[in-house]
């Protein structure tokens, strides 16, 4: 069975779209890493600025490691893997796939804002299930 996978990922969630035997399967994985706020260092004492981001603390690193391991276990049997995402998570996943020996299966990596599951499934179908357009014979 030939399996092709496209996935959208950020540090909070991944959506895996698998195509096998011309059937589409969609699965969401949640990282359980919470975004936190912290003040940014500012030149002006009068204007504290806050930025929302996931802090790289030991607990977050453990959760992120588990998150990537789960994703890799779910896609490791794919022949082709296409990765999308808005941030560094897509590159981090690609690096881990290469380290795990699956790098040759990665057929592309793209920066893409969040898509609905339906939009993502359609994008992956168009990539992996391309069929030549043929004109019907008219009589």
C-alpha positions, 0 to 999 in steps of 0.5 A: 500500500502506497501512503502519501502524507501532507501535514500542517504543523506549528508548535501547538498543533499538527494536522496530518492528511494521509492518502492511501488507496485513494482514501483520505484520512485526517488526524489532529495532534495537539502538543499540549504546549501552552503559549505564555506571555513575558515582557520584552526587554525595552529601552524605555522603562515607561513602556513595557511591551509583552509578547505572546510566545512559547517559552523554551523551558524544560517542561516545554522542551519535553512536551515538544520532543514527545509531540515530534516523536508522536508525529514521526511515529504516525508518518514514518511508513509514508512514501512521501511527506509534504510539510507545511506551516507558518513557523519553525516547527516545520523545519524542526520536524524536517530536521528530526525526520532526517535524523531518524532516517526519513529525510529522503521521503520529504518531498517539500516544505512550505510556509503556509498560514493556517488552513482548515482541514478541508483546505489542507486535504484539498491541497494534498489531494491536488499534489499527490493525486494529480491526474492528467486532464483529458477531454471527453470525446464528443460525438 
